[in-house]
Amino acid sequence: MTRGKVWFVGAGPGAPDLLTLRAARVLAAADVVVWAASLVMEEAVTAHARRGAELVDSSGLTLEDVCAVYDRAAAEDLVVARVHSGDPSLWGALGEQIEEVAARGLDWEIVPGVSSLGAAAAALGRELTVPGVAQSVILTRLATATPTPGNEGLRALAAHGTTMALFLSAKRGRRVQAELLAGGYPPDTPCAVVYRATWPEERVLRCRLDALAATLRDAGLVRHTLILVGRALEAGGTRSYLYDPAFAHAFRTPTGHAPVPAGREPRAR
């Protein structure tokens, strides 16, 4: 493995066996592993880090503290695995770290990870993009200490009416509920609250949108919680074109003429 390099590694949502094979290989070769014990399960790191590797818990560190590790990597030709929960590209403070690493002349690479969104959907046993119900998923957060651009407010995004996944927002359930209702989601819109998906203490709660704030409050959930909203969470009785006998695509010719719901006549593409 190349020396003097920083790997930004997605550790997945929690369960150690949801690290990718690439992530495990990088951890096994790293001289220094920087990880947040508050966000990444310890076994996910210790099961793969090589004996003798330096383990640095970043839970209480600032960017400047982490950059001190990057300084050492540049001076001593070290390989650093900077481990992020979920996927590094989603709310991982990744951009600022890449700039610091590049400024030090270090090579860097990103290892994608399983997002908590996929883990939450698996815990619910639901498809988030249901034909005729929702074909988009909006990933967003409530504006708090980190502002969002004006056209990305929850109220504006709610107008789309599709599946929405809210990260880093559970602490302000009343605001979330009010904004989503004001944006156009009906009060009876299905919601799901998933706490620490894939961790041993995982919790899954379901409610209507007009009970979302109370559900979060009563459960005492303020962090490590993903909120899902939308009709797809309860929709059923539909099917996709992909496996329709009357639908042709590059790898299959039509094999029959199975009945298709009104308004969903298959079209070859």
C-alpha positions as CSV (number, residue, x, y, z in Angstrom):
1,M,0.0,0.0,0.0
2,T,1.2,3.5,-0.9
3,R,3.0,5.2,2.0
4,G,2.2,8.7,3.2
5,K,-1.5,8.5,2.5
6,V,-4.8,9.2,4.2
7,W,-7.8,6.9,3.6
8,F,-11.2,8.2,4.4
9,V,-13.0,5.0,5.3
10,G,-16.8,4.5,5.6
11,A,-17.4,2.2,8.6
12,G,-21.0,1.7,7.8
13,P,-24.0,2.2,10.2
14,G,-22.6,0.2,13.1
15,A,-22.5,-3.5,12.8
16,P,-18.8,-4.6,12.3
17,D,-19.7,-7.0,9.5
18,L,-21.1,-4.1,7.5
19,L,-17.6,-2.8,6.8
20,T,-16.7,-3.4,3.2
21,L,-13.9,-5.7,2.2
22,R,-11.9,-2.7,1.0
23,A,-12.4,-0.9,4.3
24,A,-11.2,-4.0,6.2
25,R,-8.1,-4.2,4.0
26,V,-7.3,-0.5,4.5
27,L,-7.7,-0.8,8.3
28,A,-5.4,-3.8,8.4
29,A,-2.6,-1.9,6.6
30,A,-2.9,1.5,8.4
31,D,-0.2,2.8,10.8
32,V,-2.7,5.1,12.5
33,V,-6.5,4.7,12.7
34,V,-8.5,7.8,13.7
35,W,-12.1,7.0,14.6
36,A,-14.9,8.4,16.7
37,A,-15.9,5.9,19.4
38,S,-19.1,7.7,19.9
39,L,-20.2,6.9,16.3
40,V,-18.3,3.8,15.3
41,M,-18.6,0.5,17.1
42,E,-15.2,-0.4,18.7
43,E,-15.3,-3.9,17.2
44,A,-15.5,-2.5,13.7
45,V,-12.0,-1.0,14.3
46,T,-10.3,-3.5,16.6
47,A,-11.3,-6.5,14.5
48,H,-9.4,-5.3,11.5
49,A,-6.7,-2.9,12.7
50,R,-3.2,-4.6,12.7
51,R,-1.4,-5.3,15.9
52,G,0.8,-2.3,16.8
53,A,-1.3,0.2,14.9
54,E,-2.0,3.5,16.8
55,L,-5.7,4.0,17.6
56,V,-6.8,7.6,18.1
57,D,-10.4,8.3,19.3
58,S,-11.5,11.5,17.6
59,S,-14.7,12.0,19.7
60,G,-13.2,14.9,21.6
61,L,-10.9,16.2,18.9
62,T,-11.1,19.3,16.7
63,L,-10.1,19.5,13.1
64,E,-6.8,21.0,14.2
65,D,-6.1,18.1,16.5
66,V,-6.8,15.6,13.6
67,C,-4.5,17.7,11.3
68,A,-1.7,17.0,13.8
69,V,-2.0,13.4,12.8
70,Y,-1.8,14.4,9.1
71,D,1.3,16.4,9.9
72,R,2.9,13.2,11.3
73,A,1.8,11.2,8.3
74,A,3.5,13.7,5.9
75,A,6.7,13.8,8.0
76,E,7.0,10.1,8.7
77,D,5.3,8.5,5.6
78,L,2.5,7.0,7.6
79,V,-0.7,5.5,6.3
80,V,-3.7,6.9,8.1
81,A,-7.2,5.4,8.1
82,R,-9.6,8.2,9.0
83,V,-12.8,6.2,9.8
84,H,-16.2,7.8,9.5
85,S,-19.6,6.4,10.4
86,G,-21.9,5.5,7.6
87,D,-20.5,6.9,4.3
88,P,-17.9,9.7,4.5
89,S,-19.7,11.7,1.8
90,L,-22.8,12.2,3.9
91,W,-22.4,14.8,6.7
92,G,-18.8,13.6,7.3
93,A,-17.0,16.9,7.4
94,L,-15.0,15.4,4.5
95,G,-14.3,18.4,2.3
96,E,-12.4,20.4,4.9
97,Q,-10.2,17.3,5.7
98,I,-9.4,16.7,2.1
99,E,-8.2,20.2,1.7
100,E,-6.0,19.9,4.8
101,V,-4.6,16.6,3.6
102,A,-3.9,17.9,0.0
103,A,-2.2,21.0,1.4
104,R,0.3,18.7,3.1
105,G,1.1,16.9,-0.1
106,L,-0.4,13.6,1.1
107,D,-2.2,11.2,-1.3
108,W,-5.8,10.5,-0.2
109,E,-8.6,8.2,-1.2
110,I,-12.2,7.6,-0.1
111,V,-13.6,4.2,0.7
112,P,-17.4,4.4,0.5
113,G,-19.5,2.9,3.3
114,V,-23.0,1.6,3.9
115,S,-25.2,4.6,4.8
116,S,-27.5,4.5,7.8
117,L,-30.2,5.2,5.3
118,G,-29.9,1.7,3.8
119,A,-29.5,0.2,7.2
120,A,-32.7,1.9,8.4
121,A,-34.7,0.8,5.4
122,A,-33.5,-2.8,6.0
123,A,-34.5,-2.6,9.6
124,L,-38.0,-1.4,8.5
125,G,-38.1,-4.1,5.8
126,R,-39.3,-1.5,3.2
127,E,-38.4,-0.3,-0.2
128,L,-38.2,3.5,-0.2
129,T,-39.0,3.9,-4.0
130,V,-42.3,2.3,-4.6
131,P,-43.8,2.4,-8.2
132,G,-46.6,4.9,-8.4
133,V,-46.0,6.2,-4.9
134,A,-42.4,7.6,-4.7
135,Q,-39.5,7.5,-7.1
136,S,-37.3,9.9,-5.3
137,V,-35.6,10.0,-1.8
138,I,-34.7,13.3,-0.3
139,L,-31.8,13.2,2.1
140,T,-31.6,16.3,4.3
141,R,-31.5,17.7,7.8
142,L,-33.1,20.5,9.8
143,A,-31.1,23.7,9.8
144,T,-29.6,24.2,13.2
145,A,-26.0,25.3,13.9
146,T,-25.2,24.4,10.4
147,P,-27.5,26.5,8.1
148,T,-29.0,25.2,4.9
149,P,-29.4,27.2,1.7
150,G,-32.8,29.0,1.5
151,N,-34.2,26.6,-1.1
152,E,-33.3,23.5,1.0
153,G,-35.6,24.2,4.0
154,L,-37.8,21.3,5.1
155,R,-41.0,23.2,4.2
156,A,-39.8,23.6,0.6
157,L,-38.6,20.1,0.3
158,A,-41.8,18.7,1.8
159,A,-43.8,20.1,-1.2
160,H,-42.4,17.2,-3.3
161,G,-44.3,14.7,-1.2
162,T,-41.9,11.9,-1.8
163,T,-39.8,9.8,0.6
164,M,-37.7,11.9,2.9
165,A,-34.8,10.9,5.2
166,L,-33.9,13.3,7.9
167,F,-30.5,13.1,9.5
168,L,-29.2,15.0,12.6
169,S,-32.7,16.3,13.3
170,A,-34.3,14.2,16.1
171,K,-33.5,16.7,18.8
172,R,-35.9,19.1,17.4
173,G,-38.9,16.9,16.6
174,R,-41.5,19.7,17.1
175,R,-39.8,21.9,14.5
176,V,-39.4,19.0,12.1
177,Q,-43.1,18.0,12.4
178,A,-44.3,21.6,12.0
179,E,-42.2,22.2,8.9
180,L,-43.2,19.0,7.2
181,L,-46.9,19.6,7.8
182,A,-46.6,23.2,6.6
183,G,-44.9,21.9,3.5
184,G,-47.7,19.7,2.5
185,Y,-47.3,16.2,4.0
186,P,-50.8,15.2,5.3
187,P,-51.0,14.6,9.1
188,D,-51.5,10.8,8.5
189,T,-48.3,10.5,6.5
190,P,-46.4,7.4,7.7
191,C,-43.2,8.0,9.6
192,A,-40.4,5.8,11.0
193,V,-37.8,6.6,13.6
194,V,-34.8,4.4,13.6
195,Y,-32.3,4.6,16.5
196,R,-28.7,3.2,16.0
197,A,-29.6,1.0,13.0
198,T,-27.7,-2.3,13.1
199,W,-26.3,-1.6,16.7
200,P,-27.3,-4.1,19.5
201,E,-29.5,-1.3,20.9
202,E,-31.3,-0.6,17.6
203,R,-34.9,0.7,18.0
204,V,-37.5,1.1,15.4
205,L,-40.6,3.1,16.0
206,R,-43.5,3.9,13.6
207,C,-46.0,6.7,13.8
208,R,-48.1,9.2,11.9
209,L,-46.5,12.6,11.0
210,D,-48.8,14.4,13.5
211,A,-47.4,12.2,16.3
212,L,-43.7,12.4,15.3
213,A,-42.7,15.0,17.9
214,A,-44.4,13.1,20.7
215,T,-42.9,9.8,19.5
216,L,-39.4,11.2,19.6
217,R,-40.0,12.9,23.0
218,D,-41.5,9.9,24.7
219,A,-38.7,7.6,23.5
220,G,-36.0,10.1,24.6
221,L,-34.3,10.1,21.2
222,V,-32.2,13.1,20.4
223,R,-29.2,11.7,18.5
224,H,-28.1,8.7,16.5
225,T,-31.6,8.7,15.0
226,L,-32.8,8.7,11.5
227,I,-36.3,9.9,10.6
228,L,-38.1,8.6,7.5
229,V,-41.2,10.1,6.1
230,G,-43.5,9.2,3.2
231,R,-46.2,7.0,1.8
232,A,-43.7,4.5,0.6
233,L,-43.3,3.3,4.2
234,E,-46.7,1.6,4.1
235,A,-47.5,1.3,0.4
236,G,-48.1,-2.0,-1.2
237,G,-50.0,-3.7,-4.1
238,T,-47.8,-2.3,-6.9
239,R,-45.2,-3.8,-9.1
240,S,-42.3,-2.4,-11.2
241,Y,-41.9,-2.6,-15.0
242,L,-38.5,-4.3,-14.5
243,Y,-40.0,-7.8,-13.9
244,D,-43.3,-7.3,-15.8
245,P,-43.7,-10.1,-18.4
246,A,-44.9,-7.6,-20.9
247,F,-42.0,-5.2,-20.5
248,A,-39.0,-5.4,-22.8
249,H,-35.5,-4.2,-22.0
250,A,-32.0,-4.8,-23.3
251,F,-31.7,-8.2,-21.6
252,R,-35.2,-9.6,-22.1
253,T,-38.0,-9.7,-24.7
254,P,-41.6,-9.7,-23.7
255,T,-42.8,-13.2,-22.5
256,G,-46.5,-12.5,-21.9
257,H,-49.2,-10.0,-21.3
258,A,-49.8,-10.0,-17.6
259,P,-52.4,-7.5,-16.5
260,V,-51.0,-4.1,-15.5
261,P,-52.7,-1.6,-13.2
262,A,-54.6,1.1,-15.0
263,G,-52.4,4.0,-16.0
264,R,-49.2,1.9,-15.9
265,E,-49.2,0.3,-19.3
266,P,-45.6,-0.9,-20.0
267,R,-43.5,0.9,-22.6
268,A,-40.3,-0.5,-24.1
269,R,-37.3,1.6,-23.5
